[in-house]
Amino acid sequence: MAATLLNTRFLCSDFNLKNLIGVSENFEEHLIITCRGFVKIYNVRDQKLIQSWTTKTWHPFTSPAVYDPESKKIVAVINHSSISRWNHAEDDIDKVKRENFETSINQLIVSGGTVYVVFNSGRIEDLESALKSRKEVKPGCIEGNETITYAAVEKEKNIAVMVVKDQESHLKVWKLHLGDGSSPVCCNMVVKDENLTAICMLSAKLYTLWSSGVMYCHNLHSDPIERLPGRQYSTVNVIEASRNARILPVSSSHMALIGADLKDEEGKKISFGERYSLQSMPELSRATLQAAQLAKENSFSCFSHTYAGSLLVLWDVKFAMVTSTRRLKMYYDPPYAWVSSVGIIVVDGGSLSCTPYVIANSTLATVFGSRISSEAECPPETCYGWDATVDVKKGETQTIYANKSEKLNEVLRSVNKLSLSESILAGTVIGPMVENKELALLHEVIAVFEDIPESYLVKVIQCYLRCKDSEFDGLFKYPVMQMEVKCQGEEGVVRCPFGPGKASFINAVLRKSYTDTHLAKELNMLSFEDSLSLIQYLYFLIVAGEVLLCPGNEALSLAEVSEWLSLILDTKYHQLILSSEVDVHRLLLSCFSRITDMVGFIAQASARIDCNRATRREIEE
């Protein structure tokens, strides 16, 4: 399995974007969110506010607060000139002693369990050393007309790097070795006719992305500083490299890229003019429009770059490849993004969201698994064994053509990819069938192929939903199914939204195996109307009793239907909530009431079973 991004989860929205300073990691899946006027701690698992601190001073915080693992305290910078440290149990941080410094502070960085203080003069010290000498002036390497635009520390590599910019926007990179007393070295960093759009230090290597899309890599340990920006590492064409982006170190083998999306919601490439044209903006949800209007009213410079959408990319460093992506609603210039062990935190649509990730070892099998050559000859239709005297079990002599209709076998021979895995082969044949609406062949493929990618399961369902009921008539002999049911507590009769043929075809797809995280990602392809139709059908199956408590070979189980219903509701949650149609809210309320009743029934049944078992045990004793 390749490294992947999981489903994005909402975190919080109780902040003003122009006051947001940063996000850092606390402990036990908690995140510290720092704004100019307050510091808050949120639990990522349940999105609940754990604690909040503020002061009587107006907008005192000037750097993201961090958690110090050594002292187990929150550390924050106050007005660039002092540091405040307090315990989680502290209620009033105005009573906490503040350590004043003679040299202004730029930011705090945590690396290897140690907090480092970055001074505006260019000096970097660990927190304890800085506090001991806080009354001394911290001389550094940065001149008065220069500002720090990027700083990073790697304790394990004993190295730190700073990127500074002067009033004429000239870039200079400073390399510092921590604790050995050596003098910092620097070099101007420039690429002709290019602008720096993103930078990141990972494993003592400095990665820089330029407006042409070219990414450079410079080894800070082995390469002379004069060779900056280093060797050409790769070309990034998945995001708009000409706009400001963010690169975050996720692990020693992967980075996260956040930038403007090159494609619209339908997957079509769009030009720069289309991206930022209000007239070409696709229809957005109310929340997105309100966030954009709020940004405009507050005169955010990023407003003209928000509504086209951005992309979160998981990048494999070893192979210089994209392993996973997630679309975001808005693009901010520059992007607001931070990384933690619980996920990648981004500002999207005026809210903070968390995208968890799974990191796997980079191998050819995981990264290039689906990039197999399509040049393959047709294998023989008969299998032979080495020893003809040995009995061959039934099934071992079967080929890819076994148990399939002649028409499907013709399709398989025509694609000429029979040496590939079943999942790749299924995706190859399903695509043309969906385009041509070959319903009978699609139904057979769903039945005979075991390993079908989740993306093609969704494409098949989408094809079925957009076909008329009459197109399924006469294709097969369908099982008997009731089309309407009268339920207690329901107004009128609950009817099946599809005919028996269409319902049977959809049931075959719902019974296929899948991975829930992959399916949740692919369900975004369904339109809102198709999703409503499918929700209505799944609800009808539960109400009408067309599902079994235990999985069966033919009929759908309650677990299968509930899982599909849950994934669709999660995927279309915001659109469902923001919908103004009464029928949509009535459908959601009906689903909630029905599931609540079923949970209560199962709980009572389980209690009775446990009681009977206890009684039987007492009798036996």
C-alpha positions as CSV (number, residue, x, y, z in Angstrom):
1,M,0.0,0.0,0.0
2,A,1.3,3.4,-1.0
3,A,1.3,6.4,1.4
4,T,-2.2,8.0,1.3
5,L,-4.3,10.9,2.6
6,L,-7.4,9.8,4.4
7,N,-10.8,11.6,4.6
8,T,-10.6,15.3,5.6
9,R,-12.4,16.1,8.9
10,F,-13.7,19.5,10.1
11,L,-11.9,20.8,13.2
12,C,-13.2,24.3,14.1
13,S,-14.2,27.7,12.7
14,D,-14.4,29.9,15.8
15,F,-11.7,32.3,14.7
16,N,-11.1,35.3,12.4
17,L,-8.8,34.4,9.6
18,K,-6.9,37.6,9.6
19,N,-6.1,37.0,13.3
20,L,-4.9,33.4,12.9
21,I,-1.2,33.0,13.6
22,G,-0.6,29.3,13.5
23,V,-1.3,25.7,14.6
24,S,1.1,23.4,16.6
25,E,0.9,20.0,18.2
26,N,0.1,19.5,21.8
27,F,-0.2,15.9,23.0
28,E,-2.8,13.0,23.0
29,E,-4.2,14.1,19.6
30,H,-4.6,17.7,20.7
31,L,-3.8,20.8,18.7
32,I,-2.8,24.2,19.9
33,I,-4.5,27.0,17.8
34,T,-3.0,30.5,18.3
35,C,-4.7,33.7,17.2
36,R,-3.6,37.2,18.1
37,G,-6.0,37.4,21.1
38,F,-6.2,33.8,22.4
39,V,-4.7,30.3,22.5
40,K,-7.0,27.3,22.3
41,I,-6.5,23.6,22.5
42,Y,-8.8,21.3,20.5
43,N,-9.2,17.5,20.5
44,V,-8.9,16.3,17.0
45,R,-10.8,13.1,17.6
46,D,-14.1,14.7,18.7
47,Q,-13.5,18.3,17.5
48,K,-14.2,19.6,21.0
49,L,-12.6,22.7,22.6
50,I,-10.5,21.5,25.6
51,Q,-9.1,24.7,26.9
52,S,-8.7,28.4,26.1
53,W,-6.5,31.2,27.3
54,T,-6.5,35.0,26.7
55,T,-5.0,38.0,28.3
56,K,-6.0,41.6,29.1
57,T,-3.5,42.9,26.6
58,W,-4.9,43.6,23.1
59,H,-3.6,41.0,20.6
60,P,-0.6,40.0,22.7
61,F,0.4,36.8,20.8
62,T,2.9,37.3,18.0
63,S,4.0,33.7,17.3
64,P,2.3,30.3,17.3
65,A,2.3,28.9,20.8
66,V,4.0,25.5,21.2
67,Y,4.1,22.6,23.7
68,D,7.4,22.0,25.5
69,P,7.8,18.3,26.1
70,E,10.6,18.8,28.6
71,S,8.6,21.1,31.0
72,K,5.2,20.0,29.8
73,K,4.1,23.6,29.5
74,I,2.6,25.8,26.8
75,V,5.1,28.4,25.6
76,A,4.0,31.6,23.8
77,V,5.7,34.8,22.6
78,I,4.1,38.0,23.8
79,N,4.5,41.2,21.7
80,H,7.8,39.9,20.2
81,S,9.6,40.8,23.4
82,S,8.7,38.2,26.1
83,I,8.0,34.6,26.6
84,S,5.2,33.2,28.8
85,R,5.0,29.6,30.0
86,W,2.1,28.0,31.8
87,N,0.6,24.7,32.7
88,H,-2.5,23.3,31.2
89,A,-4.3,23.7,34.5
90,E,-3.6,27.4,34.6
91,D,-6.7,29.6,34.3
92,D,-5.4,33.1,34.3
93,I,-2.1,33.5,32.3
94,D,-1.9,37.2,33.2
95,K,-0.7,36.0,36.6
96,V,2.1,33.9,35.1
97,K,5.5,35.5,35.1
98,R,6.8,36.7,31.7
99,E,10.4,36.5,30.7
100,N,11.4,39.7,28.9
101,F,14.2,39.7,26.3
102,E,16.4,42.5,25.0
103,T,16.3,41.1,21.4
104,S,12.9,40.7,19.6
105,I,11.7,37.2,19.0
106,N,10.5,36.0,15.6
107,Q,9.1,32.5,16.4
108,L,9.3,29.3,18.3
109,I,10.2,26.0,16.7
110,V,10.0,22.5,18.2
111,S,12.4,19.8,17.0
112,G,13.3,16.5,18.6
113,G,11.5,17.4,21.8
114,T,13.3,20.7,22.3
115,V,11.9,24.2,21.9
116,Y,14.1,26.6,19.9
117,V,13.8,30.4,19.9
118,V,14.4,32.2,16.6
119,F,15.4,35.9,17.2
120,N,14.8,38.5,14.5
121,S,18.6,39.1,14.6
122,G,19.1,35.7,13.1
123,R,20.2,34.0,16.4
124,I,18.8,30.6,17.2
125,E,19.0,29.1,20.7
126,D,17.2,26.4,22.7
127,L,14.7,27.7,25.1
128,E,16.6,27.1,28.3
129,S,19.7,28.7,27.1
130,A,17.8,31.7,25.7
131,L,16.0,32.2,29.1
132,K,19.3,32.1,31.0
133,S,20.7,34.9,28.8
134,R,17.5,36.8,28.1
135,K,18.9,40.1,29.5
136,E,21.7,40.0,27.0
137,V,21.5,41.3,23.4
138,K,21.4,38.5,20.9
139,P,23.7,39.4,18.1
140,G,23.0,37.6,14.8
141,C,23.7,37.5,11.1
142,I,20.7,39.4,9.8
143,E,20.8,43.1,9.0
144,G,18.2,45.7,9.9
145,N,16.6,45.9,6.5
146,E,16.1,42.1,6.3
147,T,13.2,40.0,7.5
148,I,12.9,36.2,8.1
149,T,10.6,34.5,5.7
150,Y,11.3,30.9,6.6
151,A,13.1,29.1,9.4
152,A,13.5,25.5,10.3
153,V,15.5,23.4,12.8
154,E,16.5,19.7,12.7
155,K,17.9,18.7,16.1
156,E,18.9,15.2,14.9
157,K,21.0,16.7,12.0
158,N,22.3,19.5,14.3
159,I,21.4,22.1,11.6
160,A,19.2,25.1,11.1
161,V,18.3,27.2,8.1
162,M,16.8,30.6,7.6
163,V,15.7,32.4,4.5
164,V,15.7,36.2,4.7
165,K,14.5,38.8,2.3
166,D,15.5,42.4,2.0
167,Q,13.5,45.5,0.9
168,E,14.3,44.7,-2.8
169,S,13.0,41.1,-2.4
170,H,16.4,39.6,-2.8
171,L,16.6,36.2,-1.1
172,K,19.5,35.0,1.1
173,V,19.9,31.6,2.8
174,W,21.7,31.2,6.1
175,K,22.9,27.8,7.3
176,L,23.7,27.4,11.0
177,H,25.2,24.5,12.9
178,L,23.6,24.2,16.4
179,G,25.8,24.1,19.5
180,D,29.2,23.7,17.9
181,G,30.2,27.4,18.0
182,S,30.8,27.6,14.2
183,S,29.9,30.8,12.4
184,P,26.8,30.7,10.1
185,V,27.3,30.8,6.4
186,C,25.1,32.3,3.8
187,C,24.6,32.6,0.0
188,N,22.2,34.5,-2.2
189,M,19.6,32.2,-3.8
190,V,18.2,33.1,-7.2
191,V,17.0,31.4,-10.4
192,K,16.9,33.6,-13.4
193,D,13.4,34.9,-14.4
194,E,11.8,32.8,-11.6
195,N,10.1,33.5,-8.3
196,L,10.4,31.3,-5.2
197,T,6.9,30.0,-4.4
198,A,7.6,27.4,-1.7
199,I,10.5,26.1,0.5
200,C,11.0,23.2,2.9
201,M,13.9,21.5,4.8
202,L,13.7,17.8,5.2
203,S,16.5,15.5,6.4
204,A,19.0,18.3,6.1
205,K,18.0,18.9,2.4
206,L,16.5,22.2,1.3
207,Y,13.7,21.8,-1.3
208,T,12.7,24.9,-3.2
209,L,9.8,25.2,-5.7
210,W,10.0,28.0,-8.3
211,S,7.3,29.6,-10.5
212,S,8.3,27.5,-13.5
213,G,7.3,24.4,-11.6
214,V,10.9,23.2,-11.2
215,M,11.8,21.9,-7.7
216,Y,15.5,22.1,-6.6
217,C,17.2,20.1,-3.9
218,H,20.3,21.2,-2.0
219,N,22.0,18.9,0.5
220,L,23.0,21.2,3.4
221,H,25.5,18.8,4.8
222,S,27.5,17.7,1.8
223,D,26.9,20.5,-0.8
224,P,28.7,23.9,-0.6
225,I,26.3,26.7,0.2
226,E,27.4,28.5,-2.9
227,R,25.6,25.9,-5.1
228,L,22.1,27.0,-4.0
229,P,19.4,26.3,-5.0
230,G,21.1,23.0,-5.8
231,R,20.4,20.3,-8.4
232,Q,17.1,20.1,-10.3
233,Y,15.1,17.5,-8.4
234,S,11.7,17.3,-10.2
235,T,9.0,19.2,-12.0
236,V,5.8,19.8,-10.2
237,N,2.8,19.9,-12.5
238,V,0.0,18.9,-10.1
239,I,-0.5,22.4,-8.6
240,E,-0.2,26.0,-10.0
241,A,3.5,26.5,-9.3
242,S,3.4,30.2,-10.4
243,R,1.3,31.0,-7.3
244,N,2.5,30.8,-3.7
245,A,2.4,27.3,-2.2
246,R,3.4,25.5,0.9
247,I,5.7,22.5,1.4
248,L,5.5,20.7,4.7
249,P,7.7,17.8,6.0
250,V,5.4,14.9,6.8
251,S,8.0,12.2,7.4
252,S,11.6,11.4,6.3
253,S,10.2,10.0,3.1
254,H,7.2,12.2,2.3
255,M,6.2,15.9,2.0
256,A,2.9,17.6,1.7
257,L,2.3,20.2,-1.1
258,I,-0.6,22.7,-0.9
259,G,-1.3,25.0,-3.8
260,A,-3.8,26.3,-6.3
261,D,-5.5,23.5,-8.2
262,L,-4.8,23.2,-11.9
263,K,-8.2,21.6,-12.6
264,D,-11.8,22.5,-11.9
265,E,-14.3,20.2,-10.1
266,E,-14.9,18.3,-13.4
267,G,-11.2,17.5,-13.8
268,K,-10.7,19.9,-16.7
269,K,-7.6,22.0,-16.8
270,I,-8.3,25.8,-16.5
271,S,-6.3,28.7,-17.4
272,F,-5.1,31.4,-15.0
273,G,-7.6,33.9,-16.2
274,E,-10.5,31.4,-15.8
275,R,-9.3,30.5,-12.3
276,Y,-9.6,33.9,-10.9
277,S,-12.6,35.1,-12.9
278,L,-15.7,35.6,-10.8
279,Q,-18.0,35.0,-13.8
280,S,-16.5,31.5,-14.4
281,M,-16.7,30.6,-10.8
282,P,-18.8,27.3,-10.4
283,E,-21.8,27.3,-8.1
284,L,-20.7,27.1,-4.5
285,S,-22.4,26.3,-1.2
286,R,-23.8,29.0,1.0
287,A,-21.0,28.5,3.5
288,T,-18.3,28.9,0.8
289,L,-19.9,32.1,-0.6
290,Q,-20.3,33.5,2.9
291,A,-16.7,32.8,3.7
292,A,-15.6,34.4,0.4
293,Q,-17.8,37.5,1.0
294,L,-16.4,37.8,4.5
295,A,-12.9,37.7,3.1
296,K,-13.8,40.4,0.6
297,E,-15.4,42.6,3.3
298,N,-12.2,42.3,5.4
299,S,-10.1,43.3,2.4
300,F,-8.1,40.1,2.3
301,S,-5.6,40.1,-0.4
302,C,-6.3,36.4,-0.8
303,F,-10.0,36.8,-1.8
304,S,-9.3,36.8,-5.6
305,H,-7.5,33.5,-5.1
306,T,-10.0,31.6,-2.9
307,Y,-12.9,30.3,-4.9
308,A,-11.1,28.3,-7.6
309,G,-10.0,25.6,-5.1
310,S,-6.7,24.3,-4.0
311,L,-5.1,20.9,-3.8
312,L,-3.4,19.0,-1.0
313,V,-0.8,16.6,-2.3
314,L,1.2,13.8,-0.6
315,W,4.6,13.7,-2.3
316,D,7.0,10.7,-2.3
317,V,10.5,12.1,-1.9
318,K,12.4,9.1,-3.0
319,F,10.5,8.6,-6.3
320,A,9.5,12.3,-6.7
321,M,5.9,11.3,-7.3
322,V,2.4,12.1,-6.1
323,T,0.9,9.3,-4.0
324,S,-2.3,10.9,-2.9
325,T,-4.4,14.1,-3.3
326,R,-7.3,15.8,-1.6
327,R,-9.2,18.7,-3.2
328,L,-9.9,21.8,-1.0
329,K,-12.7,24.3,-1.4
330,M,-10.5,27.5,-1.5
331,Y,-7.1,28.6,-2.3
332,Y,-5.4,31.2,-0.1
333,D,-2.4,33.1,-1.1
334,P,-0.3,32.0,0.6
335,P,-1.9,28.8,1.8
336,Y,-2.5,28.4,5.6
337,A,-1.2,24.9,6.4
338,W,0.6,23.1,9.2
339,V,1.6,19.4,9.8
340,S,1.3,17.3,13.0
341,S,1.3,13.6,13.8
342,V,-2.5,13.5,13.7
343,G,-2.8,15.0,10.2
344,I,-2.2,18.0,7.9
345,I,-4.1,21.1,9.1
346,V,-5.3,23.5,6.5
347,V,-7.6,26.5,6.4
348,D,-10.4,25.7,4.0
349,G,-13.5,27.8,3.5
350,G,-12.9,29.9,6.7
351,S,-12.5,26.8,8.8
352,L,-9.7,24.6,10.0
353,S,-9.8,21.0,8.7
354,C,-7.6,18.0,9.5
355,T,-6.5,15.5,6.9
356,P,-5.0,12.3,8.4
357,Y,-2.4,10.4,6.5
358,V,-0.9,6.9,6.4
359,I,2.8,6.7,5.6
360,A,4.2,3.5,4.0
361,N,7.7,2.5,2.9
362,S,8.4,3.7,-0.6
363,T,8.9,0.7,-2.9
364,L,8.4,0.0,-6.5
365,A,5.4,-2.2,-5.7
366,T,3.6,0.5,-3.7
367,V,4.4,3.6,-5.8
368,F,4.4,2.1,-9.3
369,G,1.9,-0.7,-8.7
370,S,-0.6,0.6,-11.2
371,R,1.9,1.8,-13.7
372,I,2.4,-1.5,-15.5
373,S,3.1,-1.7,-19.2
374,S,0.0,-2.3,-21.3
375,E,2.0,-4.2,-23.9
376,A,1.1,-7.8,-23.1
377,E,0.3,-10.8,-25.4
378,C,-2.8,-12.9,-25.0
379,P,-2.0,-15.9,-22.9
380,P,-3.1,-19.4,-24.1
381,E,-6.6,-20.4,-23.2
382,T,-5.5,-23.7,-21.7
383,C,-3.3,-24.2,-18.6
384,Y,-0.8,-27.1,-18.6
385,G,0.9,-28.6,-15.6
386,W,4.5,-29.9,-15.3
387,D,3.5,-33.4,-14.3
388,A,0.6,-34.8,-16.3
389,T,0.2,-37.7,-14.0
390,V,-0.8,-35.5,-11.0
391,D,-4.5,-34.8,-10.5
392,V,-5.2,-31.2,-11.1
393,K,-7.8,-29.6,-8.8
394,K,-10.9,-28.2,-10.4
395,G,-10.3,-24.5,-11.0
396,E,-6.6,-24.7,-11.5
397,T,-7.0,-25.3,-15.2
398,Q,-9.4,-22.4,-15.5
399,T,-8.3,-19.3,-17.4
400,I,-9.5,-15.7,-17.4
401,Y,-12.0,-16.8,-20.0
402,A,-13.7,-19.3,-17.8
403,N,-17.3,-18.8,-16.5
404,K,-17.9,-15.8,-18.8
405,S,-20.1,-15.2,-21.8
406,E,-18.7,-15.2,-25.3
407,K,-19.4,-11.5,-25.7
408,L,-17.4,-10.7,-22.6
409,N,-14.6,-12.9,-23.7
410,E,-14.4,-11.0,-26.9
411,V,-14.1,-7.8,-25.0
412,L,-11.3,-9.3,-22.8
413,R,-9.4,-10.5,-25.9
414,S,-9.7,-7.0,-27.6
415,V,-8.1,-5.1,-24.6
416,N,-5.0,-7.3,-24.8
417,K,-4.1,-6.8,-21.1
418,L,-4.8,-10.2,-19.7
419,S,-1.4,-10.4,-17.9
420,L,-2.5,-7.5,-15.6
421,S,-4.1,-7.9,-12.2
422,E,-7.9,-8.4,-12.1
423,S,-8.5,-4.9,-10.6
424,I,-6.6,-3.2,-13.5
425,L,-8.3,-5.4,-16.0
426,A,-11.8,-4.7,-14.6
427,G,-11.1,-0.9,-14.7
428,T,-10.0,-1.3,-18.4
429,V,-13.2,-3.0,-19.5
430,I,-15.7,-1.1,-17.3
431,G,-14.8,2.4,-18.7
432,P,-15.9,1.8,-22.3
433,M,-19.0,-0.2,-21.1
434,V,-20.1,2.8,-19.0
435,E,-19.7,5.2,-21.9
436,N,-21.7,3.0,-24.2
437,K,-24.3,2.0,-21.5
438,E,-23.8,-1.8,-22.1
439,L,-25.8,-2.7,-19.1
440,A,-25.9,-6.4,-19.6
441,L,-22.1,-6.6,-19.9
442,L,-21.7,-4.3,-16.9
443,H,-23.9,-6.6,-14.8
444,E,-21.8,-9.6,-15.8
445,V,-18.5,-7.9,-15.0
446,I,-19.8,-6.9,-11.6
447,A,-20.8,-10.6,-11.0
448,V,-17.7,-12.4,-12.3
449,F,-14.9,-10.0,-11.2
450,E,-14.0,-10.2,-7.5
451,D,-11.5,-7.3,-7.3
452,I,-13.0,-4.1,-8.7
453,P,-11.6,-0.7,-7.8
454,E,-13.9,1.5,-5.8
455,S,-13.7,4.3,-8.4
456,Y,-15.3,2.0,-11.0
457,L,-17.9,0.7,-8.6
458,V,-19.0,4.3,-8.2
459,K,-18.9,4.9,-12.0
460,V,-21.1,1.9,-12.5
461,I,-23.7,3.0,-9.9
462,Q,-23.6,6.5,-11.5
463,C,-24.3,4.9,-14.9
464,Y,-27.2,2.9,-13.4
465,L,-28.7,5.9,-11.6
466,R,-28.8,8.0,-14.8
467,C,-30.5,5.3,-16.9
468,K,-34.2,5.1,-17.1
469,D,-36.1,2.2,-15.6
470,S,-37.3,1.0,-19.0
471,E,-33.7,0.5,-20.2
472,F,-33.4,-2.5,-17.7
473,D,-36.6,-4.2,-18.8
474,G,-36.2,-7.6,-20.3
475,L,-32.4,-7.9,-19.8
476,F,-32.8,-10.6,-17.1
477,K,-35.4,-12.3,-15.0
478,Y,-35.3,-10.3,-11.8
479,P,-36.2,-11.5,-8.3
480,V,-39.5,-10.5,-6.8
481,M,-39.3,-7.3,-4.9
482,Q,-42.0,-5.2,-3.3
483,M,-42.2,-1.7,-4.7
484,E,-44.0,0.1,-1.8
485,V,-44.6,-0.3,1.9
486,K,-46.9,1.4,4.4
487,C,-45.1,2.0,7.7
488,Q,-46.3,3.1,11.1
489,G,-45.4,6.7,11.8
490,E,-44.8,7.5,8.1
491,E,-47.0,9.8,6.2
492,G,-48.4,7.9,3.2
493,V,-46.6,5.1,1.5
494,V,-42.8,4.7,1.1
495,R,-42.1,3.7,-2.5
496,C,-39.0,2.3,-4.2
497,P,-37.5,5.1,-6.4
498,F,-36.4,2.5,-9.0
499,G,-38.0,-0.3,-11.0
500,P,-37.2,-3.9,-10.2
501,G,-34.6,-4.2,-12.9
502,K,-32.7,-1.1,-12.0
503,A,-32.9,-2.0,-8.3
504,S,-31.5,-5.5,-9.0
505,F,-28.5,-4.0,-10.9
506,I,-27.8,-1.6,-8.1
507,N,-28.0,-4.3,-5.5
508,A,-25.3,-6.3,-7.3
509,V,-22.9,-3.3,-7.0
510,L,-23.8,-2.7,-3.3
511,R,-22.8,-6.3,-2.5
512,K,-19.3,-6.0,-3.8
513,S,-16.4,-5.7,-1.4
514,Y,-14.5,-2.5,-1.0
515,T,-12.3,-0.4,1.3
516,D,-14.3,2.2,3.1
517,T,-11.7,5.0,3.0
518,H,-11.2,4.5,-0.7
519,L,-14.9,4.3,-1.4
520,A,-15.6,7.5,0.6
521,K,-13.1,9.3,-1.6
522,E,-14.7,8.1,-4.8
523,L,-18.2,8.9,-3.7
524,N,-17.4,12.6,-4.3
525,M,-17.9,11.8,-8.0
526,L,-21.6,11.4,-7.5
527,S,-23.7,14.4,-8.1
528,F,-26.0,15.7,-5.3
529,E,-29.1,14.5,-7.2
530,D,-27.6,11.0,-7.7
531,S,-26.7,10.8,-4.0
532,L,-30.2,11.8,-2.9
533,S,-31.7,9.0,-5.2
534,L,-29.3,6.5,-3.7
535,I,-30.0,7.6,-0.1
536,Q,-33.7,7.3,-0.8
537,Y,-33.3,3.8,-2.2
538,L,-31.1,2.6,0.7
539,Y,-33.7,4.0,3.1
540,F,-36.5,2.1,1.3
541,L,-34.5,-1.1,1.6
542,I,-34.3,-0.8,5.3
543,V,-37.9,0.3,5.8
544,A,-39.3,-2.4,3.4
545,G,-37.3,-5.2,5.1
546,E,-35.5,-6.1,1.9
547,V,-32.2,-6.6,3.8
548,L,-31.1,-9.5,6.0
549,L,-29.6,-9.2,9.5
550,C,-26.9,-11.7,8.4
551,P,-25.0,-11.5,5.1
552,G,-26.4,-13.8,2.3
553,N,-25.4,-14.8,-1.1
554,E,-28.2,-13.1,-2.9
555,A,-29.9,-10.5,-0.7
556,L,-28.2,-7.4,0.8
557,S,-27.4,-7.4,4.5
558,L,-28.3,-4.7,6.9
559,A,-24.6,-4.0,7.5
560,E,-23.9,-3.5,3.8
561,V,-26.8,-1.1,3.3
562,S,-26.0,0.8,6.6
563,E,-22.3,1.2,5.6
564,W,-23.2,2.6,2.1
565,L,-25.7,4.9,3.7
566,S,-23.2,6.2,6.3
567,L,-20.5,6.8,3.7
568,I,-22.8,8.8,1.4
569,L,-24.1,10.9,4.3
570,D,-20.6,11.6,5.3
571,T,-19.5,12.6,1.8
572,K,-22.5,14.9,1.1
573,Y,-22.9,16.1,4.6
574,H,-22.5,19.8,3.9
575,Q,-24.7,19.9,0.8
576,L,-27.5,18.0,2.7
577,I,-27.4,20.3,5.7
578,L,-27.3,23.4,3.5
579,S,-30.1,22.3,1.3
580,S,-33.3,24.4,1.4
581,E,-35.6,21.7,0.1
582,V,-38.1,20.3,2.7
583,D,-38.1,16.8,1.1
584,V,-34.4,16.5,1.7
585,H,-34.6,17.3,5.4
586,R,-37.7,15.0,5.7
587,L,-35.7,12.2,4.2
588,L,-32.8,12.8,6.6
589,L,-35.1,12.9,9.6
590,S,-36.7,9.6,8.4
591,C,-33.3,7.9,8.1
592,F,-32.4,9.1,11.6
593,S,-35.6,7.9,13.2
594,R,-35.5,4.5,11.5
595,I,-31.8,3.9,12.5
596,T,-32.5,5.1,16.0
597,D,-35.4,2.6,16.3
598,M,-33.2,-0.2,14.9
599,V,-30.4,0.5,17.4
600,G,-32.8,0.4,20.3
601,F,-34.3,-2.9,19.0
602,I,-30.9,-4.5,18.7
603,A,-29.9,-3.2,22.1
604,Q,-33.0,-4.8,23.7
605,A,-32.5,-8.0,21.8
606,S,-28.9,-8.2,22.9
607,A,-29.9,-7.6,26.5
608,R,-32.5,-10.4,26.3
609,I,-29.9,-12.8,24.8
610,D,-27.5,-12.0,27.6
611,C,-30.2,-12.5,30.2
612,N,-31.2,-15.9,28.7
613,R,-27.6,-17.0,28.6
614,A,-27.2,-16.0,32.3
615,T,-30.3,-17.9,33.2
616,R,-29.2,-21.0,31.3
617,R,-25.8,-20.9,33.0
618,E,-27.4,-20.7,36.5
619,I,-29.7,-23.7,35.7
620,E,-26.7,-25.7,34.4
621,E,-24.8,-24.9,37.6
